[in-house]
Amino acid sequence: MPHLTSRARAAVLLALVTVVTAPVASAQVPDARAGLAGVVVDAADGNRFFTRSGGVARDDVTFDGLVPGQHYTLRAQLVDVQTGQAVGEPLFTGFTAEAAEGTMSLELPVPANRTRFNIDYASQLTLYAGDVDEARGRGAILLAALTDAESPERVVQVHAVQRIAVTAVDGADGDHSLPAEGGTIKATVAYENLVEGYDYTLWGELLTASGQSTAIFASIPDHVPDSKNGSVTMSFSVPEGLEGQQLIPSVGLYHQSRVELLADGRLTVLPDAPNPVMIASDPNLDVEDKRVDVGEPFRMDDQH
């Protein structure tokens, strides 16, 4: 493993990708060829997706073809995949190779997404012989470069705003009134700008018109969308004893890997889960299309 001279730290390689290599052109390292590989992820939870607030990307890098005792510099730069523009300042990390192969981890800040669209960033790596910085980069000896901007292993995605909106009806006939003895409320959850293939959990509860919990829960433990926009249906079983109430589903969208559903239907956050845990929600009680009456709804004027 290389001896590091910057904030970079050792890490285990997660996967290998194709790299572009260049022969060494220095008399100090004759006939050697160096190679780069690596995987870039969200440093908070190890996946490649960021919320719109951004965060820190960790690039787990491996080397081969190094010369023990030789000094090298690794340059890392975040690049907007769509525009090709560099994002933020490059990170230069110097190290002395202890063996022909080695690993290190680099951390790069990922900016917030203030647009309406998801943004993809690639981490591009360049390995040089000797000590190199921004001022001395032009004449440096290039040994290897990793500029892949297509492989999932090399690209992270920062989400735009993700939204859900909920409507609810009687599951039996599609109107907004359940019989007095109860029934099933079907809540349709329309979502916007999710990530295809990512694991989400949807969880909700029925509230009264005053916002009190009924302890009636519903969930979709693992929803993996195949398109950014779509909808799912959640079923809430309403027992007897709620006649006169108006019920409204309040639903949240969560990172599946950060929550757990309990035996009683409640949702809890896993210990040490990074924030944010909830991605989007629709807790609004003042939407007519979300309200379902049970039997004859109670009205204040019924007392007179």
C-alpha positions, 0 to 999 in steps of 0.5 A: 500500500502506498505511503500517503502524504495527503488526506488520502487514506487506504481503502479496499477496491470495490470493482475494476474498470477499463483504464487508459494507460501511457508508458512511463517516459522517465529515466527514473522508472524505465520500462514500467507501465502504471494502471489505475482502477477505482469506484466512486460512491457517496461517502455517507452510505456507499451508493452512487446516488446523492440527494439534491443537497450534494455531499462528499464522493469517495473514490476508492482507487487501486494502482498497479505497475508502480515502482517501489520507492518511486514518488507519484502524484494522483490528480482527481477532478470531478467533471459534469458528464453532460457538459464536460466542465470541471466542477470544483478544484482538482485534488492532488495527492502525493505518495511513495509506492511501497509495492507495485500494487496499492490502494487509496481513497480520495474524497471530493466535494459534490455540489448541491443540485439546484436544477429540475434535472438529475446531474451526473458527475464523473471522477477523473483520475490522472497519475503522474511521476514525481511531485505535481501540482496545478502550477507544475502539471503542464510539463509533468510525466503522465503515467496513466489516466482514468477518464471513463464517464459512462460506467456506473462505477465511475459516475455519481448522480445528484438528484433534483427535487423528488416529489410524491402526491397522494390521493385516496378513495374507498377501495370497494367503489372508488368514492370518498366514503367507506361504510360505517363498519369500515373497509379498505382505503386505497391510496395512490402515490404518484412520484416524480424524479425517482432513480430507476433501479434504486430501492425505496420504501413507502410508508404511511398512516391514516390521520384524522382530520385534526391530524391525530394518528389512528395507528393504521399503517400501510407500506411498500417495503421495497419499491424499485421503479423502472421509470423516473415518474409513476405511481403505486397503490397502498392499501389501508385496512380500516376496522370498525369503530371509526364511524363519523371520522374523516381519514387522510393518508399521510405518506413518506418516501424513504431510502430503503436501506436506512429504515426498518418496518416493525412487526406492528407496522410502524417504521423506524430509522436504522442506527447510524443511518445517514441523513436524509432518511426521508426523501419526500412526503405528502402530509397535507391534510387539506386536500379534498382528494385525500379525504375518505369519510367513514359512515356519516361524518361527524359535524359540529352542527350535529350537536344542535 
